[in-house]
Amino acid sequence: MNRVLLSVCFLALTIPALAQKDVQKKLQTKFIEAENGSVIELEEGTFHFDASLSIDGKKNLTIKGKGMNKTILSFKGQISGAEGIKVTDGSNIVLQDLTVQDSKGDCIKTQKVDGIVFRNIKVEWTGGPNKDNGGYGLYPVQCKNVLIEGCEAIAASDAGIYVGQSQNVIVRNCKAHENVAGIEIENTLYADVYDNETVNNVGGVLVFDLPGLMQKKGGFVRVFNNNIHDNNHVNFAPKGNIVARVPQGTGVMILATNNVEIFDNKIINNRTVSTAISSYYISEIPIKDKEYYPYPTNIYIHDNVFERKHERTTMKGRMGKMYRFKLKFGKDVPFIQYDGIVDAKFKNEDGSLKPELGICILNNKNQSFANIDAENSFKNISRDIKPFEREGIKQKEVVLSIQ
């Protein structure tokens, strides 16, 4: 294996702007010229860049710093490019032991990479939560065999750790805080999300299928052994984003996807909805994609620990108005909330739901439930959990071809 050492250790406050440009040019050149199988090592220090760094078409490449908070790549004042680092059309790429800050758009985006590892990476916007921050911290999209471990994501205006339209994914031992969404799995097949902490986001963990994307259908997702707590931050997403409709105080939200198992999590002190099961129709956004299926099916929520303070839900935003004027839970807010918008094929003639719908809830500590009947303008809100209280489908463990 080739090893390339980029020795560029300096203090950002003392280095001239011209030297900073030289460092940027040298690093981008290393990325372009790196042979397959190379290791590019970055020295300790804070390095400033005003343009994106890109890696394209590489195989078996490792980019390695001296540690999170030791090797810092800052894109504050970026004038060129949408990302901090962008990796495209490669295989078996490892990014580890460094921090990326304040990019104009996403901190690190990888696209069409088969085998991508993010290990001990910190991504953040140092000014704190703001609608003008970049959308995503870690952003693998249209990738296969994705491993995200030991990472930290802070203050993204959409999702701190976001995996979109990908296959075979593990997110583990990460922390996401002060983002709109802490961890989001979107239109992605076969994902395990475990041993993570999400705190002080708007929503802790989101599992979504959205219309208008190349990979139409996600699912076969497990979310387990996570500490999903105190996700009560005010929503700061830009208007028009789907996550702008996530209510402040959401623990887990499952939107319009299928074959999802949520188990063995601590879901604590998320003031509005500890776990939501929703169709896309709850967003009130028109659907133009004829191939899109907007309903959740085969959702199994079991063996979680639910706790919350005895307080009212959020009253902010359109969702807040729904809780205030339609649902009227007061301080007795159910931990699991189902929007009750159902594909007609899963209904019996008497309006009851067929077991094939697969919404199953079992053995949760402090378990409470409401079907909010959004399909009928919230006219028949029901707290009866019995139609859903049964064992559901357990999803298989995700196995990656890269570790």
VMD Tcl script that draws the C-alpha trace (Angstrom):
set ca {
  {0.00 0.00 0.00}
  {1.33 3.40 -0.93}
  {1.59 5.94 1.89}
  {1.58 9.67 1.20}
  {2.31 12.04 4.07}
  {0.98 15.57 3.71}
  {2.91 17.54 6.29}
  {1.06 20.82 6.65}
  {1.00 21.52 10.37}
  {0.47 25.17 11.25}
  {-1.70 27.54 13.21}
  {-4.44 29.22 11.19}
  {-4.05 32.53 12.99}
  {-0.44 32.97 11.98}
  {-0.19 31.55 8.48}
  {-0.41 34.04 5.57}
  {-3.32 33.72 3.13}
  {-0.93 32.84 0.31}
  {0.38 29.86 2.27}
  {-3.16 28.73 2.97}
  {-3.81 28.72 -0.78}
  {-0.66 26.68 -1.25}
  {-1.85 24.08 1.24}
  {-5.21 23.85 -0.51}
  {-3.54 23.36 -3.89}
  {-1.17 20.72 -2.54}
  {-3.92 18.72 -0.88}
  {-6.18 18.79 -3.92}
  {-3.21 17.71 -6.05}
  {-2.58 14.78 -3.67}
  {-6.22 13.74 -4.05}
  {-5.97 13.88 -7.84}
  {-2.64 12.10 -8.14}
  {-3.12 9.48 -5.42}
  {-2.66 5.96 -6.71}
  {-5.21 3.30 -5.89}
  {-4.29 1.78 -2.55}
  {-2.73 4.96 -1.14}
  {-2.97 6.35 2.38}
  {-2.94 10.14 2.57}
  {-2.09 11.32 6.08}
  {-2.93 14.81 7.27}
  {-0.94 16.39 10.08}
  {-2.38 17.99 13.19}
  {-3.52 21.59 12.78}
  {-6.29 23.83 11.50}
  {-6.34 24.25 7.74}
  {-8.50 26.81 5.93}
  {-9.97 26.27 2.46}
  {-12.09 28.55 0.27}
  {-13.08 25.86 -2.26}
  {-14.32 22.27 -2.20}
  {-11.90 19.37 -2.15}
  {-12.79 16.53 -4.49}
  {-11.83 12.87 -4.86}
  {-13.06 11.06 -7.97}
  {-12.74 7.53 -9.30}
  {-10.33 6.21 -6.64}
  {-10.13 2.69 -5.23}
  {-8.84 1.51 -1.85}
  {-7.94 5.03 -0.70}
  {-7.61 6.17 2.92}
  {-7.64 9.82 4.05}
  {-6.44 9.91 7.64}
  {-5.94 12.77 10.10}
  {-4.37 12.79 13.54}
  {-7.71 12.66 15.31}
  {-11.05 14.34 15.72}
  {-10.42 17.92 16.90}
  {-6.73 17.58 16.02}
  {-6.81 17.70 12.22}
  {-9.39 20.38 11.35}
  {-10.39 21.33 7.82}
  {-12.25 24.65 7.96}
  {-14.35 25.93 5.06}
  {-15.50 29.11 6.76}
  {-15.68 31.79 4.09}
  {-15.90 29.18 1.30}
  {-16.47 30.87 -2.07}
  {-16.35 27.93 -4.48}
  {-18.12 24.58 -4.46}
  {-21.12 23.31 -2.54}
  {-19.39 20.77 -0.26}
  {-16.35 20.68 1.96}
  {-15.17 17.31 0.66}
  {-16.88 15.43 -2.17}
  {-16.05 11.83 -3.09}
  {-17.53 10.34 -6.27}
  {-17.45 7.12 -8.31}
  {-15.00 5.21 -6.15}
  {-14.75 2.04 -4.10}
  {-13.38 1.15 -0.69}
  {-12.73 4.70 0.51}
  {-11.93 5.41 4.16}
  {-12.17 8.87 5.76}
  {-11.09 8.97 9.38}
  {-9.75 10.91 12.34}
  {-10.48 14.48 11.35}
  {-12.95 17.36 11.65}
  {-14.66 19.29 8.84}
  {-16.18 22.65 9.74}
  {-18.40 25.37 8.31}
  {-18.79 24.28 4.70}
  {-21.08 26.31 2.49}
  {-23.18 23.22 1.80}
  {-22.66 19.66 3.01}
  {-19.52 18.96 5.03}
  {-18.70 15.59 3.40}
  {-20.71 14.17 0.50}
  {-20.02 10.82 -1.11}
  {-21.89 9.74 -4.23}
  {-21.88 6.45 -6.12}
  {-19.20 4.91 -3.92}
  {-19.22 1.18 -3.21}
  {-17.55 0.75 0.16}
  {-17.32 4.02 2.10}
  {-16.20 4.32 5.73}
  {-16.57 7.42 7.90}
  {-14.67 6.70 11.11}
  {-14.08 9.17 13.95}
  {-15.15 12.12 11.84}
  {-16.61 15.31 13.30}
  {-18.71 17.62 11.13}
  {-20.00 20.89 12.48}
  {-21.07 24.46 11.93}
  {-19.29 26.34 14.67}
  {-21.81 29.18 14.89}
  {-24.48 26.80 16.16}
  {-27.90 26.00 14.69}
  {-28.88 28.35 11.85}
  {-31.06 28.02 8.76}
  {-28.13 29.25 6.65}
  {-25.91 26.33 7.65}
  {-25.27 23.56 5.16}
  {-27.92 20.87 4.87}
  {-26.00 17.70 5.73}
  {-22.96 16.87 7.84}
  {-22.14 13.36 6.62}
  {-23.99 12.68 3.36}
  {-23.51 9.36 1.55}
  {-26.00 9.17 -1.33}
  {-26.45 6.46 -3.96}
  {-23.76 4.44 -2.20}
  {-23.38 0.78 -1.25}
  {-21.72 -0.75 1.81}
  {-21.66 2.35 4.01}
  {-20.15 2.32 7.50}
  {-20.44 5.40 9.72}
  {-18.93 4.85 13.16}
  {-17.63 6.95 16.02}
  {-18.68 10.18 14.32}
  {-20.19 13.42 15.62}
  {-22.49 15.82 13.76}
  {-23.50 19.28 14.94}
  {-25.84 22.04 13.68}
  {-26.84 20.85 10.20}
  {-29.91 22.65 8.85}
  {-31.31 19.35 7.56}
  {-29.63 16.20 8.94}
  {-26.37 15.74 10.81}
  {-25.91 12.16 9.60}
  {-27.91 11.52 6.45}
  {-27.92 8.37 4.31}
  {-29.93 8.63 1.10}
  {-30.79 6.21 -1.72}
  {-28.15 3.77 -0.54}
  {-27.91 0.06 0.20}
  {-26.30 -1.92 3.02}
  {-25.64 0.68 5.70}
  {-24.44 0.68 9.31}
  {-24.51 3.76 11.54}
  {-23.10 3.03 14.99}
  {-21.48 4.67 18.02}
  {-22.17 8.17 16.74}
  {-23.48 11.33 18.38}
  {-25.71 13.87 16.64}
  {-26.82 17.04 18.38}
  {-28.24 20.48 17.57}
  {-29.28 19.43 14.05}
  {-32.76 19.54 12.60}
  {-32.59 15.75 12.17}
  {-29.94 13.92 14.13}
  {-29.78 10.77 11.98}
  {-31.86 10.30 8.85}
  {-32.20 7.17 6.72}
  {-34.00 8.08 3.48}
  {-35.05 5.86 0.54}
  {-32.40 3.42 1.71}
  {-32.47 -0.36 1.70}
  {-30.99 -2.49 4.50}
  {-29.72 -0.25 7.27}
  {-28.77 -0.85 10.90}
  {-28.67 2.18 13.21}
  {-27.44 1.27 16.69}
  {-25.50 2.38 19.77}
  {-25.87 6.05 18.87}
  {-26.88 9.10 20.88}
  {-29.14 11.79 19.46}
  {-29.85 14.77 21.73}
  {-31.06 18.37 21.34}
  {-32.07 17.95 17.72}
  {-35.54 18.77 16.41}
  {-35.96 15.06 15.62}
  {-33.65 12.32 16.85}
  {-33.89 9.55 14.22}
  {-35.92 9.76 10.99}
  {-36.63 6.85 8.62}
  {-38.24 8.29 5.49}
  {-39.26 7.37 1.97}
  {-39.81 10.47 -0.17}
  {-41.14 10.91 -3.72}
  {-39.25 12.06 -6.78}
  {-36.01 10.18 -6.12}
  {-34.13 7.66 -8.24}
  {-34.28 4.91 -5.62}
  {-38.03 4.81 -5.07}
  {-38.36 2.47 -2.14}
  {-36.39 2.06 1.04}
  {-36.91 -0.22 3.99}
  {-35.57 -3.22 5.87}
  {-34.19 -0.90 8.55}
  {-33.38 -1.62 12.18}
  {-33.01 1.13 14.81}
  {-31.87 -0.34 18.13}
  {-29.84 0.23 21.31}
  {-29.83 4.00 20.78}
  {-30.17 6.77 23.37}
  {-32.69 9.13 21.74}
  {-33.35 11.82 24.28}
  {-34.27 15.49 24.77}
  {-34.71 16.23 21.09}
  {-36.62 19.45 21.69}
  {-34.70 22.04 19.68}
  {-36.69 24.69 17.82}
  {-36.95 23.76 14.13}
  {-34.52 25.90 12.13}
  {-34.78 24.16 8.74}
  {-35.20 26.43 5.70}
  {-38.79 26.76 4.52}
  {-39.75 24.17 1.92}
  {-37.60 21.35 3.33}
  {-39.55 18.25 4.36}
  {-37.77 18.32 7.73}
  {-39.15 21.80 8.33}
  {-42.41 19.93 9.08}
  {-40.92 17.69 11.73}
  {-42.35 18.88 15.05}
  {-40.03 20.14 17.73}
  {-39.73 17.34 20.26}
  {-39.66 14.25 18.01}
  {-37.77 11.13 19.08}
  {-38.26 8.74 16.14}
  {-40.32 9.38 13.00}
  {-41.14 6.73 10.42}
  {-42.57 8.27 7.25}
  {-44.01 6.29 4.33}
  {-41.50 3.47 4.44}
  {-41.79 -0.26 5.11}
  {-40.15 -3.09 7.01}
  {-38.77 -1.03 9.88}
  {-37.99 -2.40 13.33}
  {-37.51 -0.06 16.31}
  {-36.37 -1.87 19.46}
  {-34.30 -1.76 22.65}
  {-33.92 2.03 22.50}
  {-34.15 4.57 25.30}
  {-36.53 7.21 23.94}
  {-36.61 9.80 26.70}
  {-37.96 13.35 27.16}
  {-38.92 14.11 23.58}
  {-41.81 16.41 24.37}
  {-44.14 16.02 21.35}
  {-43.93 12.50 19.91}
  {-41.57 9.80 21.12}
  {-42.26 7.62 18.06}
  {-44.40 8.63 15.07}
  {-45.69 6.37 12.30}
  {-46.94 8.46 9.39}
  {-47.91 8.41 5.77}
  {-46.53 11.04 3.42}
  {-49.98 12.65 3.34}
  {-49.42 14.05 6.83}
  {-46.93 16.47 5.25}
  {-49.72 18.01 3.13}
  {-47.29 18.22 0.20}
  {-48.77 17.16 -3.18}
  {-47.38 13.92 -4.65}
  {-46.35 14.13 -8.30}
  {-44.40 10.86 -8.47}
  {-46.77 8.16 -9.81}
  {-44.43 5.34 -8.73}
  {-44.26 6.48 -5.12}
  {-46.04 4.55 -2.35}
  {-46.94 6.98 0.46}
  {-47.99 4.59 3.27}
  {-45.98 2.89 6.04}
  {-46.27 -0.90 6.27}
  {-44.67 -3.64 8.37}
  {-43.51 -1.43 11.24}
  {-42.55 -3.23 14.46}
  {-41.96 -1.17 17.62}
  {-41.00 -3.27 20.62}
  {-39.01 -3.45 23.84}
  {-38.17 0.25 23.99}
  {-38.11 2.38 27.14}
  {-40.33 5.47 26.91}
  {-40.25 8.37 29.35}
  {-41.16 12.05 29.12}
  {-41.80 15.03 31.33}
  {-45.43 15.73 32.13}
  {-45.80 18.69 29.78}
  {-47.61 19.84 26.67}
  {-46.38 19.22 23.15}
  {-44.90 21.93 20.96}
  {-47.31 24.61 19.81}
  {-44.97 25.91 17.09}
  {-45.39 25.58 13.33}
  {-48.19 23.89 11.44}
  {-47.69 20.64 13.31}
  {-47.83 22.57 16.56}
  {-51.23 23.93 15.56}
  {-52.40 20.38 14.90}
  {-51.42 19.38 18.42}
  {-52.99 22.48 19.94}
  {-56.30 22.63 18.14}
  {-56.97 19.09 16.85}
  {-55.32 16.52 19.06}
  {-55.63 18.30 22.42}
  {-53.59 15.78 24.36}
  {-52.86 18.29 27.10}
  {-49.99 16.92 29.15}
  {-51.09 13.30 28.68}
  {-49.21 12.81 25.43}
  {-49.04 9.23 24.07}
  {-45.57 7.94 23.34}
  {-46.46 6.23 20.06}
  {-48.60 8.13 17.56}
  {-49.96 6.73 14.31}
  {-51.54 9.08 11.77}
  {-54.15 6.47 10.77}
  {-53.94 7.25 7.05}
  {-54.21 3.80 5.48}
  {-54.16 2.33 1.98}
  {-57.71 1.10 1.31}
  {-56.44 -2.38 0.46}
  {-55.56 -2.87 4.14}
  {-59.08 -2.07 5.36}
  {-61.93 -4.47 6.04}
  {-65.47 -3.54 5.06}
  {-66.24 -2.47 8.65}
  {-63.27 -0.06 8.61}
  {-61.04 -2.22 10.79}
  {-57.44 -2.80 9.72}
  {-56.16 -6.03 8.25}
  {-53.19 -7.68 10.00}
  {-51.29 -7.55 6.70}
  {-50.77 -3.82 7.30}
  {-48.17 -4.94 9.81}
  {-48.24 -2.04 12.27}
  {-47.19 -3.91 15.41}
  {-46.41 -2.62 18.92}
  {-45.34 -4.84 21.79}
  {-43.56 -4.93 25.17}
  {-42.48 -1.30 25.43}
  {-41.95 0.14 28.91}
  {-44.54 2.87 29.68}
  {-46.25 1.99 26.42}
  {-49.03 4.35 25.33}
  {-50.57 4.92 21.93}
  {-52.91 7.04 19.83}
  {-54.31 6.59 16.34}
  {-54.95 10.26 15.52}
  {-57.27 9.51 12.57}
  {-55.77 12.21 10.38}
  {-57.53 10.65 7.38}
  {-60.87 11.80 8.81}
  {-59.79 15.20 10.13}
  {-59.01 13.76 13.59}
  {-62.67 12.97 14.29}
  {-62.15 9.55 15.87}
  {-58.88 9.70 17.79}
  {-58.36 6.37 19.52}
  {-55.95 5.36 22.27}
  {-56.85 1.69 21.88}
  {-53.61 -0.16 21.23}
  {-55.13 -3.66 21.08}
  {-55.53 -3.80 17.26}
  {-51.75 -3.25 16.99}
  {-50.50 -5.16 20.03}
  {-48.87 -8.19 18.47}
  {-45.50 -9.47 17.34}
  {-44.26 -8.10 14.03}
  {-41.55 -8.86 11.49}
  {-37.97 -8.89 12.73}
  {-35.50 -7.54 10.21}
  {-32.22 -9.22 9.36}
  {-28.81 -7.96 10.44}
  {-26.95 -5.87 7.86}
  {-23.60 -7.33 6.78}
  {-21.17 -5.11 4.87}
  {-18.42 -6.02 2.45}
  {-16.17 -3.38 4.08}
  {-15.38 -2.89 7.79}
}
mol new
graphics top color blue
foreach p $ca { graphics top sphere $p radius 0.5 }
foreach p [lrange $ca 0 end-1] q [lrange $ca 1 end] { graphics top cylinder $p $q radius 0.2 }
display resetview
